Amino acid sequence: MGLTVAEKCIQNALVAGDMYQRGSRIGIKAHQTLGHDLNAIMTFLALDQLGIDHVKTELSVQYIDHNMIQADYKNADDHRFLQEMTSKYGVVCARPGSGICHQLHLEHFGVPGKVLIGGDSHTPAQGGLGMFAVGVGGFDAAMAMAGEPLFIKMPFITKVHLTGHLPEKVSAKNIVLEVLRRIDVKGGVGKVLEYAGPGVATLNVAERSTITNMGAETGATTSIFPSDENTKAWMHAYHREEDWIPLSADEDAHYDDVIEIDLSKLEPLIALPSSPGKVVPVREVAGTKIDQVMLGSCTNTALNDVLSLANIFEGRTVSDSVDAALYPSTRTVITESIKRGAFGPLVNAGVRIFEPMCGGCNGCGFAPQTHGVSVRTTPRNFPGRSGTKDDQVYLSAPETAAASAITGVITDPRDLDFPSFHYDLPDSFDEPANLFYKPMKVDEVHYGPNLKPIPHFDKHEEIESGEVLLKLPDNITTDHICPAGALYLPIRSNIPEISKHSFMTIDETFPDRAKKANGGILVAGENYGQGSSREQAAIIPRYLGIKAIIAKDFARLHLANLVNWGVVPLTFENDADYQTIKQGDVLTVHLNEMTADGETTVTNETQKKDFKVTTPISPEDVETVKWGGRLNQMRNRSDAHVIA
Ligand code: F3S
């Protein structure tokens, strides 16, 4: 039987398990890793604690793009720490301001057929180049850098079969919005979304990357495109054609299911507040008054996006009732945009232009006003992520966002009269010098006062009885658990400080109650922990004493983080048990009675009854959790179930 593109990549990196058994546990070794400033502080602290002295990958790259507002010393201290640590460990480090990690990696390092493990949930952006790219938390990124395999469930593979051509004014973002419209924020769990069919050839690498990037919002392990002549042209334009290889699925490759999309039939789509899965045609909400438009992020600020925006804004202005801003993705995109005169129409229209960074996407600048309605080209719109607690964020393609900025209301771009837009990838991009630091000689690494050691967590012998401190609904995001925004991101690696804000958008009393109760248990609905890769969303509940979380189910990436930090994940066997539990009930989890299948009993001491739960993790991961997390386990490596 032939292989899919994803299987060919996995075969290239497989060190444990059977890739022909979908859903079984496999180990893959990264050829490359990627990290950014927000998660990599923990990565380097972990490498330091484990006594690793040099990365063991073909290439590891560190970016500085998330924590860029230097309102005090904290972010600047982190930047210096990362420059020093990367030099010490043999990691390439981008200068702050060189660009957003996913786009910079796409320009300079991504290679078809290889496996990338990245400390960010949108790492699948590299799938646009034909890379098998998986997002993880900072600790798993550290393990990958140390040459350890990443263990995942062998994904099922869904073919997304594209036919036809996108109509005018309907750009590539609408393809992934259509995928989300069909399968929502959980439809990709345990799967790879592999794009195929004649429609693939109509998309350039930046467009493909927008699709694979935002594929993360379906919960998919990753998304991937073949590597073809368009991929070759992209790599040629970035002066690295020698790294290109062709990569496509075999004729007789087996897919587990198929999604058919006729590109010609797509129309402008938009995700409603506050979930990327609430997708409707733009025309259904056209006329909704807006306050803000954010253009850019790691999706939708390649050169083709900026040129398309300039084409729309030419001779027009942003509505007086709207504040609009552009975050270009890299310095190369800025250089090329200036060269082509694209910034002129944007500046004249009143679009504010920020430096290449994540910025408003995760609430680090450009937060909307109170109750503000914001249309964004970002991949994610979870409540409060913009920095404003009661935000109303819509997600769209750049053309919809630009048209809406001009009219002041959500606007289908087909209703605005602007010239046709056509883009040809340049033969060669002019690249600014000095995008990446040269390695420096490090005599001493500087730890700023905000950099605190990783907290120590004890082994689990048994879960003592604990109070249900929060009963949560479906789709709790990592933004709920550990807030984003300019006020909180600089303290994200300072666990004692950031823990004071855990679940602040749901219940501000939670951290104090957890401390007073000396810990407890969380109960949640479906898809607990969806969203970003931030492992602090696992660490801070653990720091506050949460030892177990019982949910209907968990998001993949967050589940891995819970294992790494020694929080016991359990799932309800019966929905009725979730319904019956009340916040404040006292539960006892009988961890040591867990069967080989991961089943055990929980006693509800308050309601005087037992119910069954199962852990969704493998026996090996149960061992890790019992160690109190992977750091403890790795320190006791001779006893540990890890592969060298
Ligand atoms: Fe940055 Fe937002 Fe992308 S935080 S990595 S621009 S999803």
Residues whose N, C-alpha, C, O or C-beta is under 5 A from the ligand:
A	BS01	F3S	S297 C298 C358 C361 N362
